[in-house]
Amino acid sequence: MPGQKRIEHVVVLMLENRSFDHIFGYRAGVAGLRGDESNLLEPTAPVSDANPSYYVSNGAPFAVPIGEGPGHSFADAQWQEYDNARGPGPGSPARNNGFVRNYRNELVFADRVRNPTPEEIRVVMESFAPGRLPSIDALADAFCVCDNWYSEVPGPTQPNRLYMHAATSVGYVHNDWSRIFDVRTIYNNLQDADYSWATYDFDQNEVREFSQVSNQADAFREFSSFAADVESGALPSYSFIIPRFFNKDQPANSQHAPQDARYGDNLVADVYEALRANSEVWDKSALIVIYDEHGGFYDHVIPPSNGVPNPDGINSPPPGDTASWIPKFAFDRLGFRVPAVIASPWVAKGKVDSTRYQHTSVLATLKSLWGLPEFLTRRDASAQPFDGLFAELEAPRGDTPQTLPRAVVTPAATSKDDPAYPANQPMDATQADMLMGVHGMMRTLHPGRHFHAHMHMAQGEASDFIRWCHGRTPGTTRRKPSRKGASHPSRSRKRGTSP
C-alpha cells in the first residue's frame, strides 16, 4: 500500500463544470491544445461563409457573457461527442465535433438569444490563458496535474457527484435533487475501518441525500470551520468540500457557468492555505482539486468507452423514474476530461501524470491507502488508484508554497439594499432546481410540516432556505431564513432539449 503511513488526511475540493482544455488546454507539458482544433457550426456540411470553423483560443471570459453557459445534460454530451442525440452508432463516431452546434442551439432555444453572434458562440471553444486563474495554475506548478482524468458520466452535476460518494448514481443520468438514496457510500467504508470524515459546505450538500449517513450531524460542517479544524488538529481523515452554489454575502464560488470563475479560483487558495498553515497536518496531507464534469466546454480528447463497467447493474432510466424524457444509458462510457490537481508535500513539483483516472479513483485510492474493507461497486473496483504518487519521494518537501496568488475581483455592490448585491440576484435554472429539490426532499422527510420555497426567491433567500432545512437535521442549528430582501423572477428549463 504505497504511501499508507505518509498520508493521514485526504481533502477533496470538487468544483463545477469545466473541461480540462477549458482550464489547462494552453498549459505547457500537458496533453492540451495545439491551437488548430475546431468545430464547424454544422459538422456534416462543408466549410463556407455560412458554416464557419470555430477554432480554439485562449481568450475565455471569467464569466459567460450571455445566457447560462453551454449545455451539459446527457443529451448535450451526446451532441457534443457524437453530433447525434442518440449517441454512438455506425454513422456517428465519436469526434467531439458537436460543441459549437450544440451551444448555438442552447443559446437559441434555451437562452432565447434569437441570433447569437460568432463572438457569443465561440465561448464554448475558448480556454483560459495560463495565469488567468492564478491559484489553480500555481497549485499545478507546485504539484501534480493529471491530464487524463475523466468524469464518470457524460452528463450533468448530480450523477457525477453521486459517483464521487457512492461509486454509482443508482441509474440516474440526470439531476434529481429531491431523491433520497439508500445505498452504501465511501463514508460507511471509512467508518467501518475507524477513519473519520466530514463534509464542508456553504449551502447545497449532496451527501445529505444518502440516507445511511445523512443523520450524522457532526460530520456536516460549514466551510467557515475548515481552517479552524486544520489549526486545532480536528481535521478528519477524509474531508469533502462543496463550494458555494448560491450568491449570498459573497458571490457563488462553484465556477458553475455563468459564474465568474475567479471566485472559485480563490476558493482553491482558501483551501490550500488553510492546510498549509499547519505544517504538522500538511506534512501528512493530500489535497485533490477536481471538477465534477465538463460543463459543456470543449475538450479535444474523446472519452473512454472501453473497460468502463456498469457499477451495479442498474441502467437509465432506473426503476421508479418514469419521466418520458429520461434517456437510456448503460453507464458503460465515461464523461469528458476534467481538470485535476493533486497537491501534497509527498508529490514532486511540476509533475504531470497521464495515467487514466476518474472520480472513483479517489475512492480506490482511499481503499488502497487505508485498507478499507471493500469496494463499493464494480466502478471503483476498476478505477486506477493514485496512491503511488505519494511513495516517490524520500521525505516530505520543504519547498511547498505557503500561499497562492489570487485573482483580484471587485464586487459589483457592497450595500445589501442594492439590487446588484450578490444575494439579490435571481436564481439560474440549476440553482432553482437545487432549491426545489431540497424543498421536495424535506417534505418527504418531514410530512405534515410546512416548508416555504418558491421559484421567485432571490439567491440569498434560497441559500437561507437551504441552510435552514439543513438545520432540521438533529444536532445542527441554523437560523430560519428571513422573509426580507428583494425577490426576482427566475426561469427554469430542462437542459439538453435543443435539436
N, C-alpha and C positions, 0 to 999 in steps of 0.2 A: 504494500500500500504506500506508494510514493508520497512523501510529504505529510504522512499521517501525524507525526509528532511536531511538525512545524506549524501547521495551520489549526488554530483553535477557534477562530472566528471567521465565518464567511458572511459577507454582506453583499446583497444583490440590489442594485437600483435598476428598475425596469422603466424606461421612458417609452414614449409613444411614437409610432407611425413614421419612421424614416428608414429609407433603404440604405444599404451600405454605400452605394455610389453617391447618394444624395449627401451624405456626411463626409465620407472618406474617399470618394472617387478620384480626387486630384491629389491624394496623398502619395508621396514618393515611396516606392518599395513595396506596395501592396498590389493585389490583383484589382487594380482600379481601371480608370478610363484612359483610352488612347487619345480621345478627342474627336475621332471620326465616327463614333456611334450615333445613330439617328433612328428616328421613326418617321414614316410618312403619315400624313393626315388620313389617307385611305390606303392601307397597306397592300391591297391587291391591285391597285391601279398604278400606272406609270407616273413618274415624276413629271410635274407640269406646274405652271404658274398657279393653277387652282388646287394642286396637290403637292405642296412643297415638302421637302425634308426638314425636319426639326432636329438639329444637332444638339448634342450635349454641350453644356457650358458651365463655367464656374461662377455664374452670377446669381445664384439663388438668393431671393429676398429673405429677410429674417421672418417676416410674416407673409402668408399668402395674401396677395393684394386684393383679391376679389373672390367672393364665394367662400365655401368651406373646405376647399382643398380637393385633391384628387380622390376618386372613389377607391375604396379598399375592402369592399364586400367580397365574398367568394365569387360572385358573378363578375365583379370588376376585375379580380385577379385572373379569371378565365380569359376575359377580353385582353388583358394586358399581356399575358403569356402566350396565348394561342390565337388572338384575334378572333375568338369564337366563344360565345356564351356557353356552348356545350363542352368546351374543354378539348382535350386531346382526341385526335381522330386522324384517319388517313389523309384528309385534306387540310388538316390544321395542326401541323407540327409546332412544337414549342420554339418560338423565335424571339420572344419578348419584344414584339413589334407592334403591339396594340395600345401602348401607353398614351400616345398622342390622340388617337381616335377616341379612346375611352374618356380622356379628360375633356376633350372638346364636347362630347356628349353629356358629360357631367355638368359642364358649365351651362349648356343649353337647356337640358331637361331638369336638372336638379337645382342649379343656382339661378335659373331663369335669366341668363345672360343671352340676349337674343342673337347677337353677332359677335362672339368673342374674337378679339384681335389676336394676331400671331404672338404678340408680346404676352398676352394673358395665357395663351395655350402653352407656350414654351416653358412655363413654370414647372411642368411635370418632368421636363428633361434637365432641369438645372441642378447643379451641385454647389456646395459651399466651397469657396476657395480656402486653402489652408490658412489658418489663423483667424478666420471669420468667427468661428466658435472656439474661443481660446482655451476654455477649460478642458473640453474633451480632447482637443488637439494636444495640449500639454500633457494630459494624462497618457495619451497614446505615445508621445515622445519618450516619456519616462518609464513606460512599462511595455505591455504586450498588446498588440492589435491582432484580433482574429479576423482574417479576411475571407473566411469560408464558413460563416455561421448563419444558420437559416432559422426562420420562424417555423413553427410546427404545422401550421395550417395556412393554405393560400387564401387568406381571408382576414376578417376584422379582429378587433381588440380582444373581446372576451374569450373566444375559443383559445387563442394563443396564451392568454393569461391563465386559463384553466389548466392547460398543459404544464405551465410553469409550476403549478402546485400539485397536480394530481396525475401527470403524465397521460392525461386524456381530457377531452372536452365532452365525454359521455355522449358522443354523437352529434354535438352542436357545432355547426359550421357558421352560425350567425349569432348575433348578440341577443341574449335574453336575460336582462339584468334582474328580473323578478324571480328567476328559477333558484330553487334550493337543491343542492347536490349532496346526496348521501353516499359519498364514495371516500375511500381512504386517500390521504394526502401525504406529502413529504413530512408534514408536521406530526402525523401519527407515527411515522417511522422514526423520527427524531426522538420523540417522547419514549418510545419503546426501548430505545438504546440509551436513555438517560441524557439526552442532549437538549438544551433549552432552545427556545425560538421566540421570535416576536415579529410582528409587522409594525411598520411605522407609516402613518398616513397623514393626509391633510383633510380629506373628505371621503370620497368613494374608496371602498376597500373590498375587492372581490373575494378575499379569503373568508369574509363573513358569510359567503354563500355556501360554504361547506359545513354541513350540519354536525359533522363529527368533531369539529374543533371550534365552531363559532361561539360556544358558550364559555370559552376560556378567556375571560375578560382581561386578565393581566397581560395576556400576550398581544392585545390590540392596543397599541400606543400611538400617541400623536407624534409627528416628526419633531415637534419642538422639544421632545425629551431625548432625542437621539444623542446629541452631543454630550448631554449630562450623563447619560448611561455609559458612554465611552469613557468620560472623565472619571467616573466613580467606580469603574470596573464592573458595572452591571450589564454590559453588553452581552446578549445571549450568544450561544454558539452559532446560530443562524439567524440572520436578520433580513427581512424583505421589505424594501422601501417602495412605497407607492406615491407618485407625485401628486401635485395639486391639479385636479381636473377643472375646478371652477375658480373664476376670479373672485377674490374676497378682498381683504385689506391689501393683498399683493396679487399681481396677475397670476393666472394659471401657469404652471411650470412643467406640464407634462410633455410639451412640444407637439401635442396633437394639433394638426393643422385645423384652423388657420392661425394658431397661436404664434406669437413672437418666440422663436427658438432660443433667444438669448436667455430667457428666464430659466429654461430647463438646463441650459449650459451652466448657468450659475449654481443650479442645484447640484450638479456634478461636483463643483468646487466645495459647496457646503458639506457634502457627504465626505469627500476625501479629506478635507482639512480637519473635520471633527475626528476622524480616525487617526490622522497623522499627529494630532496634538498630544495623544497619549502614546509615547514610544513603547511602553510595555505592552499595550494592547496591539499597536500597529505591527510590532515585530512578529506577531502571531496571527496576522490577519490577511485575508484576501478580499478585495473589492472587485465585483464584476458589474460593469455598466453595460446594459444591453437594451435593445428596443423590442417591443412586443411583436411588431410587424412592419411592413414596408410603407404603409400609409398611402399606397398608390403612386409613389415616386419611382422613377425609372431606375432599374438595375439591369446591367447587361448580362449577368450570369443566369443561365437557365436553372431553375430549382431542381433538386434531385427527385427522380421518380423511381429509383432502384433502391432496394434494401430499406424500404420505409414500411414497417409493419403496422397494420391496424392495431391499436393498443389493446383493445378489449372485445373485439368482435361486434361493436356497435357502429352501424353506418348512419349517415344522414339521409333522410330525416330519422331521428331516434324515436323510440316508442313514446307516444303521448304528444308528439309535436306534429300536429295535423295541418298546420298552415299550408295552403296550396303553393306558396311561392318558395318553400324551403327546397333547396337543390339536393340532388342525390350525390353522395360522395362517400368513398370507401376509406378515406384517411390513409391513402397509400402513396401520397406525394407530399413533399414539404412545401412551405411557402418560400418567398423570396429571401435573399440575403439581407441581413440587418447588421448595423454596427455593433461591435463587441470589443470591449477593452477589459483586460484582466490586470489589476494593479495589486502588487504585493512586494514587500522587501525581499521576497524569495523569487522574484521574477526579474530576468535580465532587462536592462534598459534598451528600448528601441527594438524589441523583438517583434517579429511577425510570425504568427502561427497560422499555417494554411491547412491544418487538419480540418476535416469536415465535422463541425459541431452544430448543435441545435439547442433549443431551450432545455430539453430534457438532459442535455449533457451536464447541466448544473446538478440535477438530481442524481445522475450516475456518478458524478464526482463526489458528492456528499456520501454516497454509499461506499465508495472506494476509500475515501479519506478516513471515515469514522466507523467503518464496519457495520453499517445499518443492516437490519435483519433481512430485508428483502427488497426486490424491485417492486414498483407499484403496478406496472403494466409491461407489455411487450415493447412499448416505445422507449421507456428509459432503459430497459434491459439491452436494447440495441444501440443506444446512443454512446458516442465516444466520450469518455471522461477526460478531463484535462489536468488531473492532479499531478501528472508527471512534470508539469511546468514548475512545480514547487520543489522539485528534487534536483534541479540543475545547478544550483549554487551551493557553495560550501557553508556560507553564513548569510544572514540577512544583510542586505545592502544598507550602508550608512549614508548613501548619497541621494536618497529619495527626497523630492522637494517638500518643504514644509507647507507651502501654499501653491495655488494655481492662479494663473492670470484670469481675470474676469472681464466679461463684456460689460460696457457701460450702457445702461438703459435709463432714459429719462422718463419718469412716469407721466402718463397723459394728464392726470389730475390728482391732486392730493386732498381736496376737500370732499368729504363724504356726501355733500349736497350737490356736487357737480355731476350732471348726467354722464360725463366721461370717466368718472371714478370707476375703477375695475369692478367693484361689487354691483354697480348699477347697470352693467351691460346685459343685454338679452342673452338667453341661452342659445347655443347652436344645437343642431339635431342630436349629436352624440350626448351632450350634457342633458338635454331633455329626456332622452331615452334612459340615461342613468337615473335621473331623478324619479321618473315614473316607475322604473324597475324597483328602486328601493321602496317607493310607496306601496307597490303591489306586494313586495316581499314582507313588509311589515304588517300589512293587512292579513296575510296568510299566517304569520307567526303569532299575531295578536288579534284574533277575530273578536269583533264586538267593540274594539277601540277605534277611535276616530283619528285618522292621520290626514292632515290637510296639506295637499300639494297640488299645484296646477301648472299647466304648460306656460303660463304667462309670468311666472316668477322671474325676477332678476337673478343673476348668477349668485349674488351674495345671499339672497333669501334661500335659494336652492341649496347652497352649501350649508347654511344654518340648519335647514330641514334634515339633511342627510346626517349631519353631526348629532342633531337631537335624536334622530332614530337610532343611531349607534349607542346613544345613552340609554336606550331601552334594554341593552344587554346587561344582565346582572353584574354589578361591581364597577360599572363605569358611570360617570356623571358628566353630562354635558347640558348646557342650558337650552331651554326651548327657544326656537327661533323667534326673533322679533317680527311683528307684522308691519313694522315701519319700513320705509325705504321705497325707492322707485320700483315700478313694475313695468316690464316691457314685453311686448309680444314676441314670441319665438316661434319659429316654424319647425315642423318635424317632417322628416321624409325618410323613405327607405332607400338606402344606397344600393346601387347595383341594378337599377331598373332601366338604365339607358340602353338604347339599341346598339 
